[in-house]
Amino acid sequence: MKLVIFGFTGDLARRLLVPALLRLWARGEVGDLEVLGLGKEAWKEEEALNRMEAFLKTLPGVALEAWPALRKRTRYLQAELTPEGLRGLQGLEGDAVFYLALPPTLFAQAAEALGALGLAEERSGFRRLVVEKPFGTDLASAQALNRALHRHFGEEQIFRMDHFLGKWAVENLLATRFGNRFLEPLWRSCHVEWVEITYAETLGLEGRAAYYDGAGALRDMLQNHLMQVFALTAMEPPAHLSAESLRARKVEILRAVRPIPDGAQGFAARGQYRGYREEEGVPRESRTETYAALKLYVDDWRFQGVPFYLRSGKRLAKDAGYVVLALRAVPPGCFGEVDRGYLVFWLGPGVGLDLTLFGRALGGKGLEPHTLRFRPEGTPEHTAYEEELLAVLQGDLSHFPSEEEVEAAWAIVDPVLRAWREGEPEIYEEGSEGPASAQGLLEPGHRWLPLGGGA
């Protein structure tokens, strides 16, 4: 099998793709792979590989012991993204994966050049095309990108890389939900009052201003990462854990989301951390949001009337990712007013499950909360990128959003993008919970889980 990496000399390939490949190689999971790196730099092969090696040595946790063997099976070619520039690939035989570690604006151009040379045709082996998120910048551009990719590649050949779906914690959400039958009766509107999905970061731009200021939190996190977690949380059980079944269920629930009204008032909140406009590479008048929150309703039988609150932001109080199911409180009775219980799936930095229930108070007649905490022993074998890369090589599409999923997710956030063409994001302090306007999304009696705190 051949792995053809477009953008071999770029940051994505050096920081994420090749290190993940080395760890898989060190464990003997990709031993028959041949790598062809393509880049625009006019370097000889030895220079390109020397530069890659020098960079890998600066990264922590890289399986450098595997580099000599992988290097022997790696070639480098200078290439342009045109049919003429890719002539060196024309004799490619056998199974091949084309990994576009390129800026998103070049995806369509690279796919067209490959198709023009007949390299998408599966005459001597399979052909797979990997594109990294973001998949477009709105619904119209996502549809245009899908049309461009499909000019030569079938949907079953296209792997849309969203590394969030390779995280062990996200996979554990799916496994826990459908691997424990007693949760099924709980997982519906008669027991759940609201659902919160949060991914908060203490980091700022970290040198990504060129990309981030053109994207913002809504495009960078909510439309893809958190929308996928939302789909896994809200969807109906699939018939089996195949790509076809999972994708169908996710599309079904995304299309069941009630349209956000024009103006998005009461359904979306945005903020920008103080000091963002002073970051290197950020325009002084930038209106890009570094915090975004949404309220979604699903018009189906399972979660009718249950609000889903999604939020993500930078420079917040804690690094924390989680899914919260806020359980309905019991009616007032002999114990008086009783708060609600919570089921919390922690996605990071720690992974696990917290279940808060009520029992008899010690030394009193009322009830008090008790939290059961479940934490896995050991650490996951694969990082998210390793998991996704291995799935590509094995042809497992269940880790990757389909064309319909991508477009359905963009259809949900498009009204918010239109509304945010006007106005300014609310300024919030670094190290805070985010903009105060996010509280305005909550229905009476609802609350965000305090960042880093317990339910």
C-alpha positions in Angstrom: 0.0 0.0 0.0 1.2 3.5 -0.8 0.5 6.6 1.3 0.9 9.7 -0.9 1.2 12.8 1.4 0.4 16.1 -0.3 2.0 18.9 1.8 4.8 16.6 3.1 6.9 19.7 4.1 4.0 21.5 5.8 3.1 21.8 9.5 0.3 19.3 9.6 2.4 16.5 8.1 5.3 17.2 10.3 3.5 17.8 13.6 0.7 15.3 13.4 0.6 12.9 10.5 4.2 11.6 10.4 4.5 11.3 14.2 1.3 9.3 14.2 2.6 7.1 11.4 5.8 6.5 13.3 3.9 5.3 16.4 1.8 2.9 14.3 5.0 1.7 12.5 6.7 1.1 15.9 3.9 -1.2 16.9 4.0 -3.1 13.7 0.5 -2.0 12.5 1.6 -0.5 9.1 4.7 -2.5 8.2 4.0 -2.9 4.5 3.4 0.8 3.8 5.4 2.9 1.3 5.3 6.7 1.7 5.6 9.2 -1.1 5.8 12.8 0.1 5.0 15.6 -2.2 5.9 19.3 -1.6 6.4 22.5 -3.5 10.0 22.9 -2.2 12.7 22.1 -4.8 14.6 19.9 -2.4 16.5 16.7 -3.2 15.0 13.7 -1.5 17.8 13.4 1.1 17.5 17.0 2.1 13.7 16.7 2.5 14.1 13.6 4.7 16.9 15.2 6.7 14.7 18.2 7.4 11.8 16.0 8.4 14.1 14.0 10.8 15.5 17.2 12.3 12.0 18.5 13.0 10.8 15.2 14.5 13.7 15.2 17.0 12.3 18.5 18.4 8.9 16.9 19.2 8.2 15.1 22.5 6.9 11.5 22.4 7.9 10.7 18.9 8.8 7.1 18.2 12.2 8.0 16.7 13.3 4.4 16.8 11.0 3.7 13.9 12.3 6.5 11.7 15.2 4.7 10.1 13.0 1.9 8.8 10.3 4.3 7.7 12.8 6.6 6.0 14.0 3.7 3.8 10.5 3.4 2.5 9.9 7.1 2.0 10.5 9.1 -1.2 10.1 12.8 -1.8 9.1 14.6 -5.0 8.7 18.3 -5.8 5.2 18.7 -7.3 2.6 21.3 -8.3 -1.1 20.7 -7.9 -1.8 20.4 -11.7 -2.0 17.4 -13.9 1.3 18.3 -15.4 2.9 18.8 -11.9 1.7 15.4 -10.8 2.9 13.4 -13.8 5.3 11.6 -11.5 2.3 9.7 -10.0 0.9 8.5 -13.3 2.5 5.0 -13.1 1.2 4.4 -9.6 0.0 0.8 -9.2 -1.7 -1.0 -6.4 -3.6 0.3 -3.3 -3.1 4.0 -2.7 -4.2 6.6 -0.1 -3.9 10.3 -1.1 -3.7 12.4 2.0 -4.3 16.1 1.4 -2.3 17.7 4.2 -3.0 21.0 2.5 -4.8 24.3 3.1 -8.6 23.6 2.5 -8.6 26.0 -0.4 -6.5 23.5 -2.4 -8.6 20.4 -1.8 -10.6 20.7 -5.0 -7.6 21.6 -7.1 -5.6 18.5 -5.8 -8.6 16.2 -6.4 -9.1 17.5 -9.9 -5.5 17.0 -10.8 -5.5 13.4 -9.5 -8.8 12.7 -11.4 -7.5 14.2 -14.6 -4.6 11.7 -14.5 -7.0 8.8 -13.9 -5.6 8.2 -10.4 -9.0 8.0 -8.8 -9.8 4.9 -10.8 -9.6 1.7 -9.0 -8.1 -0.5 -11.7 -5.1 -2.0 -9.9 -6.2 -1.4 -6.3 -8.3 0.9 -4.1 -8.0 4.7 -4.1 -8.8 6.7 -1.1 -8.8 10.5 -0.7 -8.3 12.1 2.8 -9.3 15.7 3.4 -8.9 17.5 6.7 -11.5 19.7 8.3 -12.8 22.4 7.8 -15.0 21.1 5.0 -16.1 24.4 3.6 -16.9 27.7 5.4 -20.6 27.6 5.1 -23.3 25.4 3.5 -22.8 26.7 -0.1 -19.0 26.2 0.0 -19.3 22.8 1.5 -21.7 21.7 -1.2 -19.3 23.1 -3.8 -16.4 21.2 -2.3 -18.4 18.0 -2.3 -19.3 18.4 -5.9 -15.7 19.1 -6.8 -14.5 16.0 -4.9 -17.2 13.8 -6.5 -16.2 14.7 -10.0 -13.7 11.9 -9.9 -14.0 10.2 -6.5 -17.0 8.3 -5.1 -18.3 9.0 -1.7 -17.0 5.6 -0.5 -13.5 6.8 -1.5 -13.6 10.1 0.5 -12.4 10.2 4.1 -13.2 13.5 5.8 -10.7 13.7 8.7 -12.1 15.1 11.9 -9.7 13.9 14.6 -12.2 14.5 17.3 -14.0 11.3 16.2 -10.8 9.4 16.8 -10.5 10.4 20.5 -10.9 7.5 22.8 -13.3 9.5 25.0 -15.6 10.3 22.1 -15.6 6.6 21.1 -16.3 5.7 24.8 -19.4 7.9 24.8 -20.8 5.8 22.0 -19.7 2.5 23.6 -21.0 3.4 27.0 -24.4 4.6 25.7 -25.1 1.5 23.6 -23.1 -1.1 25.6 -25.2 -0.7 28.7 -28.9 -1.6 28.3 -30.1 0.1 31.5 -29.1 3.5 30.1 -31.6 3.3 27.3 -34.8 4.0 29.3 -33.0 7.0 30.9 -31.8 8.4 27.6 -34.9 10.4 26.7 -37.0 13.5 27.4 -39.0 11.9 30.3 -35.8 11.7 32.4 -33.5 14.3 30.8 -34.3 18.0 31.2 -31.4 19.4 29.2 -28.1 18.4 27.7 -24.9 20.4 27.7 -21.9 19.7 25.4 -18.8 21.8 26.3 -15.2 22.0 25.1 -13.3 24.8 26.8 -9.6 25.7 26.3 -7.2 27.9 28.4 -5.0 28.3 25.3 -5.2 31.2 22.9 -4.2 31.2 19.2 -0.7 29.6 19.7 0.5 31.0 16.4 -2.6 30.0 14.4 -3.9 33.6 13.7 -3.7 33.2 10.0 -6.2 30.3 10.1 -8.2 31.1 13.2 -9.1 34.7 12.5 -10.8 33.6 9.3 -12.7 30.8 11.0 -13.6 31.6 14.5 -15.0 29.3 17.2 -18.3 28.5 15.5 -16.6 27.2 12.4 -13.5 25.8 14.1 -15.2 23.8 16.9 -19.0 23.8 16.9 -19.9 23.1 13.3 -17.8 20.0 13.2 -16.4 18.6 16.5 -19.2 19.4 18.8 -21.9 18.8 16.2 -20.5 15.3 15.8 -20.6 14.8 19.6 -24.2 16.1 19.6 -25.2 13.6 16.9 -23.7 10.7 18.9 -25.5 11.8 22.0 -28.9 12.5 20.5 -29.2 9.9 17.7 -31.3 6.7 17.8 -29.5 3.4 18.3 -28.0 2.1 15.1 -28.8 -1.4 13.9 -25.1 -2.2 14.1 -21.9 -0.3 14.4 -21.1 -0.2 10.7 -20.3 3.0 8.8 -23.5 2.8 6.9 -25.7 2.5 10.1 -23.8 5.2 12.1 -23.8 7.7 9.3 -27.5 7.2 8.6 -28.4 7.7 12.3 -26.3 10.9 12.5 -27.7 12.4 9.4 -31.2 11.6 10.7 -30.7 13.5 13.9 -28.9 16.4 12.3 -31.8 16.8 10.0 -34.2 16.7 12.9 -32.7 19.8 14.5 -35.3 22.6 14.6 -34.1 25.4 12.3 -32.5 28.4 14.2 -34.6 31.4 13.5 -33.3 34.4 11.5 -31.2 36.6 13.8 -30.5 33.7 16.1 -31.6 35.8 19.1 -31.8 33.6 22.1 -30.2 30.7 20.2 -26.6 31.8 19.8 -24.0 33.8 21.8 -20.5 34.9 20.8 -17.6 36.4 22.6 -14.0 37.4 22.1 -11.4 37.3 24.9 -9.9 40.6 25.9 -6.5 41.0 24.2 -7.4 38.9 21.2 -6.9 41.9 18.9 -3.4 42.4 20.2 -2.4 38.9 19.3 0.3 38.7 16.5 -1.4 38.4 13.1 -4.9 39.5 14.2 -6.3 42.7 12.7 -7.0 45.4 15.3 -10.6 45.6 14.2 -11.3 41.9 14.1 -14.8 40.7 14.9 -13.9 37.0 15.0 -15.4 35.2 17.9 -13.2 33.1 20.2 -16.3 31.8 22.1 -19.5 30.4 20.6 -22.5 28.8 22.1 -25.7 27.4 20.6 -29.1 26.2 21.8 -30.6 23.4 19.7 -33.9 21.6 19.8 -34.5 18.2 18.2 -37.9 17.5 16.8 -38.1 13.8 17.4 -39.8 11.5 19.9 -36.7 10.9 22.1 -35.7 14.4 22.9 -38.7 16.6 22.0 -38.6 19.7 24.1 -35.1 19.1 25.5 -32.7 21.9 24.8 -29.1 21.0 23.8 -26.6 23.7 24.8 -23.3 23.6 22.9 -20.3 25.9 23.8 -16.6 26.2 23.1 -14.1 28.9 23.6 -10.5 29.9 24.2 -8.8 31.6 27.2 -11.5 30.2 29.5 -11.2 29.2 33.2 -10.3 25.5 32.6 -9.4 23.0 30.0 -12.4 20.8 30.1 -14.6 18.8 27.7 -17.7 17.0 28.7 -21.3 16.0 27.9 -23.9 16.5 30.7 -27.3 14.9 30.9 -29.2 17.0 33.5 -31.8 14.6 34.9 -35.3 15.8 35.9 -35.8 16.4 39.6 -38.5 14.4 41.5 -41.7 16.3 42.5 -41.7 17.9 45.9 -42.8 15.4 48.5 -41.8 14.1 51.9 -38.2 15.2 51.3 -39.1 18.7 50.3 -37.4 20.4 47.3 -34.8 18.1 45.7 -32.3 19.1 43.1 -31.7 17.1 40.0 -29.1 14.4 39.3 -26.5 14.5 36.5 -24.8 12.1 34.2 -21.5 13.6 33.1 -19.2 12.1 30.4 -15.8 13.6 30.7 -14.0 14.0 27.3 -10.9 15.7 28.6 -8.4 16.3 30.0 -9.5 13.3 32.1 -11.8 10.6 30.8 -14.6 9.0 32.7 -18.1 9.1 33.9 -19.7 10.8 36.9 -23.2 9.9 38.1 -24.7 12.2 40.7 -27.7 10.8 42.5 -29.5 11.6 45.8 -29.6 9.7 49.0 -30.4 10.2 52.7 -28.4 13.0 54.3 -26.1 12.0 57.1 -27.4 13.4 60.3 -30.6 14.8 58.7 -33.9 13.9 57.3 -33.5 15.4 53.8 -31.6 14.2 50.8 -28.1 15.1 49.7 -26.2 14.4 46.4 -23.7 11.6 46.1 -21.5 11.2 43.1 -20.2 8.0 41.7 -17.0 8.4 39.7 -15.9 5.9 37.1 -12.4 6.2 35.6 -10.8 3.7 33.1 -7.6 2.0 34.1 -4.6 2.5 31.9 -4.3 4.8 28.8 -5.6 4.4 25.3 -3.4 2.5 22.9 -3.8 5.0 20.1 -4.0 8.8 19.9 -6.8 10.4 18.0 -4.7 10.8 14.9 -3.3 7.3 15.0 -6.9 5.9 15.4 -8.1 8.0 12.4 -5.0 7.2 10.2 -5.4 3.4 11.0 -9.1 3.6 10.0 -8.2 5.2 6.7 -5.6 2.5 5.9 -8.2 -0.2 6.9 -11.0 1.5 4.9 -13.2 2.0 7.9 -15.5 4.9 7.1 -17.4 4.8 10.5 -14.8 7.3 11.9 -15.5 9.9 9.2 -18.5 12.2 8.5 -20.3 11.7 5.3 -21.2 14.3 2.7 -24.8 14.4 4.1 -23.6 14.9 7.6 -21.3 17.8 6.7 -24.0 19.6 4.8 -26.6 18.9 7.5 -24.3 20.4 10.1 -23.6 23.5 8.0 -27.4 23.9 7.5 -27.8 24.1 11.2 -25.2 26.9 11.8 -25.8 28.9 8.6 -28.5 31.1 10.1 -26.0 32.0 12.9 -23.3 32.8 10.4 -25.7 35.2 8.6 -26.7 36.8 11.8 -23.1 37.4 12.9 -22.3 39.3 9.8 -23.5 42.3 11.8 -22.7 43.4 15.3 -19.7 42.7 17.6 -18.7 39.7 19.8 -19.0 40.4 23.6 -15.6 40.9 25.2 -14.9 38.5 28.1 -12.0 38.3 30.5 -9.3 35.7 30.1 -9.6 32.9 32.6 -13.4 33.4 33.0 -16.5 31.3 32.2 -16.9 33.3 28.9 -19.3 36.0 27.9 -22.3 36.8 30.1 -24.6 36.6 27.1 -24.3 32.8 27.1 -26.5 32.8 30.1 -29.3 34.2 28.0 -29.5 31.0 26.0 -30.6 29.0 29.1 -34.2 28.2 29.8 -35.5 29.1 33.3 -33.9 26.9 35.9 -31.1 25.6 33.6 -27.4 26.3 34.1 -24.0 25.6 32.6 -21.8 23.2 34.5 -19.1 25.4 36.1 -15.9 24.9 34.1 -13.7 22.3 35.8 -16.3 21.9 38.6 -18.7 19.1 39.6 -22.3 19.0 38.8 
